Amino acid sequence: MRIFDPHIHMTSRTTDDYEAMHEAGVRAVVEPAFWLGQPRTSPDTFYDYFDSLLGWEPYRAAQFGIQHFCTIALNPKEANDPRCLPVLDELPRYLAKDRVVAVGEIGYDSMTKEEDEVLARQLQLAVEHGLPALVHTPHRDKAAGTRRTLDVVRESGIAPELVVLDHLNELTVGMVLDSGCWAGFSVYPKTKMSEDRMVRILREHGLDRVLVNSAADWGSSDPLKTRKTGIAMLADGFTADDVDRVLWRNPVAFYDQSGRLDLDDTDGEPKPDDTSSFEGNSIRRGGE
Amino acid sequence: MPLSGPAPHSSLPLTPEARAWVDGALAEIAAAPTTVRTLFPAVRRRCGRAPLPDGRTVDEAVRALLLTALPLRDQALADEVGALHRYGDPAEQRAVLRALPQLDREESGRFLDLVRQTLRGNDNTLIEAALGPYAAAHLPADEYRQAVLKCVFYEIPLARVAGLDERADAELARMLGDFARERTAAGRPVPEDITPLVRPFTTPSGTTIHGTE
């Protein structure tokens, strides 16, 4: 089973997770920029975070045989803090990077006026940079928030096939697929979505424009939920080709719209294990 | 850029489209230097990253051309290049580091801080790019020795570190000798490429001569 996790926050995960993910078949991930548990209070701390998503994290992932891409944005929660807003002015520099395959996560948290403006502005940035958009739907008041998100997406003029709305459930999947956008599902141990519910949604709505992710982060979450969903699909009678479509070909098709999803990483890219011994690097050794 | 003679990228393996893009980029940067901020990150997508015989990659060579096309001098040049490094991804940062000898023609050491920032990090590909001829020419002795020792720790082959022939000294030999003893005591292997740096400073009785600093 080859797996592309289209939404996972590896910054918050351990090297054990990387090993287990590789063992489970994960070969590529997209890490969206998002909030950390601790609120940020200045733009500079965002830039260090973005640098990490473009630098240290792909370097770390490569040592475990996993390709790492990212999406960059000012997240909805911190869009409400005026101290963080200058981040928007530096985004064009980051959206020009090779490994940035979408603008995200953008969207709503508490559906404030500030979130409205920052969402609309970042959808415009996606249009200007020819990038897809990864849009988070709010955990509270989800159905209303998803409807409102779809309205803003429509007004922005971005092509719906360039947009994924994420963290969907039984009540929001229909309107998203009807809009022409992609439908993202975050399979979690307790909240959001479970493997069995995911399989029922796939039975009802089909496999077109569907992305399944673990959205694993610093909370109670599981980076192997993608594989567990694949196993649940097989147990329910889906074919191996169906699983490959949901867990690999769909996310590749979505992010490939950026023109930057370079999965053939073999020509000339200096990988840590090319330029030095695999066993000897600082991560494998557990630091100095 | 000379007014006549071959174009600066004539020796690079570029497609006609990439060559035209580079020509356009060089002209744009010469006319309006801030355009480098969006052109510099786009080089790999436009020109590829095939390896060159000199150890660089195509994107690194093209990025060096863009940097040397900047119509800026002294602190203004250092500021623009510093920002490209600050906001650069690792491929961009490697390109900046490898281009430093071409950017600091007066050999002022103005860009040494970029080398130092890199040496504090943990990415082998960046550390290696930082330890080229520029670092060999400008890093003070104590920092250069620490950098070499860090390479040994990170198992970066010392053949890739510039300037060792001129800069290896008794103090570096002592540090590497101590490192070897520590490794041996722990029952771990000692990298072979430190031997040529330690041996010239070893007395017949086998003890390393201590440095004077």
Boltz contact constraints between the chains, C-beta under 6 A:
constraints:
  - contact:
      token1: [A, 54]
      token2: [B, 89]
      max_distance: 6.0
  - contact:
      token1: [A, 55]
      token2: [B, 90]
      max_distance: 6.0
  - contact:
      token1: [A, 59]
      token2: [B, 123]
      max_distance: 6.0
  - contact:
      token1: [A, 93]
      token2: [B, 87]
      max_distance: 6.0
  - contact:
      token1: [A, 96]
      token2: [B, 38]
      max_distance: 6.0
  - contact:
      token1: [A, 96]
      token2: [B, 41]
      max_distance: 6.0
  - contact:
      token1: [A, 97]
      token2: [B, 41]
      max_distance: 6.0
  - contact:
      token1: [A, 97]
      token2: [B, 89]
      max_distance: 6.0
  - contact:
      token1: [A, 98]
      token2: [B, 44]
      max_distance: 6.0
  - contact:
      token1: [A, 268]
      token2: [B, 49]
      max_distance: 6.0
  - contact:
      token1: [A, 268]
      token2: [B, 50]
      max_distance: 6.0
  - contact:
      token1: [A, 268]
      token2: [B, 51]
      max_distance: 6.0
  - contact:
      token1: [A, 268]
      token2: [B, 57]
      max_distance: 6.0
  - contact:
      token1: [A, 270]
      token2: [B, 125]
      max_distance: 6.0
  - contact:
      token1: [A, 272]
      token2: [B, 124]
      max_distance: 6.0
  - contact:
      token1: [A, 275]
      token2: [B, 124]
      max_distance: 6.0
  - contact:
      token1: [A, 275]
      token2: [B, 125]
      max_distance: 6.0
  - contact:
      token1: [A, 276]
      token2: [B, 124]
      max_distance: 6.0
  - contact:
      token1: [A, 276]
      token2: [B, 155]
      max_distance: 6.0
  - contact:
      token1: [A, 276]
      token2: [B, 156]
      max_distance: 6.0
  - contact:
      token1: [A, 277]
      token2: [B, 155]
      max_distance: 6.0
  - contact:
      token1: [A, 280]
      token2: [B, 155]
      max_distance: 6.0
  - contact:
      token1: [A, 282]
      token2: [B, 122]
      max_distance: 6.0
